Amino acid sequence: MVKKTVKSASASTDKAVRKASGAPAVNIGISERDRAAIASGLSHLLADTYTLYLTTHNFHWNVTGPLFNSLHDMFMAQYTELWNAVDPIAERIRSLGHVAPGSYAQFGKLASLKDAPAHPPKALEMVRILVEGHEGVARTARDLFPLADKAGDEPTADLLTQRLTLHEQTAWMLRSLLEEQ
């Protein structure tokens, strides 16, 4: 009897959502509560990714010194990868039935990373800042992973795994530039 009550309450909620929006409610096998929590975590990941993208692009434009050519090219490859990463993250949020953030104001509130410095630092300080940025994005992704896993959200878990792999590898490569011989 309890199951029927819960089902009918859920069914009436689904009908209300359908009636209000004209589209059926999202029913992908993940509860609304879990979808909302995962979408929130992905919104933080999106904000961190976009912030790191802007910082990396800024450094690409403003790097100077003897490492100019190699860092300029490396930063371009990195910001291009980050730019290509924001769309799948935002689209996953949408797939979960939520609105993806997309303004500087929203990203500023959601991001755990610092904005790019107002004045471009020296080349190796740029590298250090980017190491910290990639590690920060990795931490954001890793914090969300248990929730996606518990909810059985394999597409989000796969996305997080891909992002973790990329950010950890990039941090390692950048960190290698800072090691003394």
C-alpha positions as CSV (number, residue, x, y, z in Angstrom):
1,M,0.0,0.0,0.0
2,V,2.8,2.4,0.8
3,K,4.4,1.8,-2.6
4,K,1.2,2.8,-4.4
5,T,1.0,6.0,-2.4
6,V,4.6,6.9,-3.2
7,K,4.0,5.9,-6.9
8,S,0.9,7.9,-7.2
9,A,2.5,11.0,-5.6
10,S,5.4,10.7,-8.0
11,A,3.0,10.2,-10.9
12,S,1.0,13.3,-10.0
13,T,4.3,15.3,-9.7
14,D,5.4,14.0,-13.1
15,K,2.0,15.1,-14.6
16,A,2.4,18.5,-13.0
17,V,5.9,18.9,-14.4
18,R,4.7,17.7,-17.8
19,K,1.7,20.1,-17.7
20,A,3.8,23.1,-16.7
21,S,6.6,22.6,-19.2
22,G,4.9,20.7,-22.0
23,A,7.6,18.1,-21.9
24,P,7.7,14.9,-20.0
25,A,9.7,14.9,-16.8
26,V,13.3,13.5,-16.9
27,N,13.1,9.8,-16.2
28,I,16.6,8.3,-16.7
29,G,16.8,6.1,-13.7
30,I,18.5,8.6,-11.4
31,S,16.4,10.3,-8.8
32,E,15.7,14.1,-9.1
33,R,17.6,14.6,-5.8
34,D,20.7,12.9,-7.2
35,R,20.4,14.6,-10.5
36,A,20.2,18.0,-8.8
37,A,23.3,17.2,-6.7
38,I,25.3,15.9,-9.6
39,A,24.3,18.9,-11.8
40,S,25.4,21.2,-9.0
41,G,28.7,19.5,-8.8
42,L,29.1,19.6,-12.5
43,S,28.3,23.3,-12.4
44,H,31.3,23.8,-10.1
45,L,33.4,21.7,-12.5
46,L,32.2,23.8,-15.5
47,A,33.1,27.0,-13.6
48,D,36.5,25.8,-12.7
49,T,37.2,24.5,-16.2
50,Y,36.1,27.8,-17.7
51,T,38.2,29.8,-15.2
52,L,41.2,27.7,-16.0
53,Y,40.5,28.1,-19.7
54,L,40.5,31.9,-19.3
55,T,43.7,31.9,-17.3
56,T,45.5,29.7,-19.7
57,H,44.4,31.8,-22.7
58,N,45.5,34.9,-20.8
59,F,49.0,33.4,-20.2
60,H,49.2,32.3,-23.9
61,W,48.7,36.0,-24.9
62,N,51.0,37.4,-22.3
63,V,53.9,35.0,-21.8
64,T,57.4,36.5,-22.4
65,G,61.0,35.5,-22.0
66,P,63.3,32.7,-23.2
67,L,60.5,30.1,-22.9
68,F,58.1,32.1,-25.1
69,N,57.8,29.8,-28.1
70,S,57.4,26.5,-26.1
71,L,55.1,28.0,-23.5
72,H,53.0,29.9,-26.1
73,D,52.4,26.7,-28.0
74,M,51.9,24.6,-24.9
75,F,49.4,27.1,-23.5
76,M,47.5,27.1,-26.8
77,A,47.2,23.4,-26.8
78,Q,46.0,23.5,-23.2
79,Y,43.4,26.3,-23.6
80,T,42.1,24.6,-26.8
81,E,41.6,21.3,-24.8
82,L,39.9,23.2,-22.0
83,W,37.6,25.1,-24.5
84,N,36.6,21.7,-25.9
85,A,35.9,20.4,-22.4
86,V,33.3,23.0,-21.4
87,D,30.6,21.8,-23.9
88,P,30.4,18.2,-22.7
89,I,30.3,19.3,-19.1
90,A,27.4,21.7,-19.8
91,E,25.6,19.2,-22.0
92,R,25.8,16.6,-19.2
93,I,24.1,19.1,-16.8
94,R,21.4,19.6,-19.4
95,S,21.0,15.8,-19.9
96,L,20.3,15.6,-16.1
97,G,17.5,18.0,-16.6
98,H,19.1,21.2,-15.2
99,V,20.2,24.5,-16.6
100,A,24.0,24.9,-17.1
101,P,25.5,28.1,-15.7
102,G,27.0,30.4,-18.4
103,S,27.7,33.8,-17.1
104,Y,30.8,35.3,-15.7
105,A,28.8,36.2,-12.5
106,Q,27.7,32.6,-12.1
107,F,31.2,31.2,-12.8
108,G,32.7,33.6,-10.3
109,K,30.3,32.3,-7.6
110,L,30.8,28.7,-8.5
111,A,34.6,28.5,-9.2
112,S,37.0,27.3,-6.6
113,L,40.0,28.6,-8.7
114,K,41.3,32.2,-8.5
115,D,40.9,34.4,-11.5
116,A,44.0,35.2,-13.6
117,P,46.3,37.8,-12.0
118,A,45.6,41.4,-13.2
119,H,49.2,41.7,-14.3
120,P,50.8,38.8,-16.1
121,P,53.4,37.1,-13.9
122,K,56.8,35.8,-15.2
123,A,56.7,32.7,-17.3
124,L,57.5,30.1,-14.7
125,E,55.0,31.7,-12.3
126,M,52.4,31.2,-15.0
127,V,53.4,27.5,-15.1
128,R,53.1,27.3,-11.3
129,I,49.6,28.9,-11.4
130,L,48.5,26.5,-14.1
131,V,49.8,23.5,-12.1
132,E,47.6,24.7,-9.1
133,G,44.7,25.3,-11.5
134,H,44.8,21.8,-13.0
135,E,45.1,20.2,-9.6
136,G,42.2,22.3,-8.4
137,V,40.0,21.2,-11.3
138,A,41.0,17.6,-10.6
139,R,40.0,18.0,-6.9
140,T,36.6,19.4,-8.0
141,A,36.0,16.4,-10.3
142,R,37.2,13.9,-7.7
143,D,34.9,15.3,-5.1
144,L,31.9,14.7,-7.3
145,F,32.9,11.2,-8.4
146,P,31.5,9.3,-5.3
147,L,28.0,10.9,-5.8
148,A,27.9,10.0,-9.5
149,D,29.1,6.5,-8.7
150,K,26.6,6.0,-5.9
151,A,23.7,7.2,-8.1
152,G,24.8,4.8,-10.9
153,D,25.4,7.8,-13.2
154,E,27.9,6.1,-15.5
155,P,28.0,8.9,-18.1
156,T,29.0,11.5,-15.5
157,A,31.5,9.1,-13.9
158,D,33.1,8.5,-17.4
159,L,33.3,12.3,-18.0
160,L,34.9,12.8,-14.6
161,T,37.4,10.0,-15.2
162,Q,38.4,11.6,-18.5
163,R,38.7,15.1,-16.9
164,L,40.7,13.6,-14.0
165,T,43.1,11.9,-16.3
166,L,43.7,15.0,-18.4
167,H,44.1,17.4,-15.4
168,E,46.4,15.2,-13.5
169,Q,48.6,14.5,-16.5
170,T,48.7,18.2,-17.5
171,A,49.7,19.2,-13.9
172,W,52.5,16.6,-14.0
173,M,53.8,17.9,-17.3
174,L,53.7,21.5,-16.1
175,R,55.3,20.6,-12.8
176,S,58.2,19.0,-14.7
177,L,59.0,22.4,-16.1
178,L,59.5,23.7,-12.6
179,E,61.9,21.0,-11.4
180,E,65.6,21.9,-10.9
181,Q,68.2,20.0,-12.8
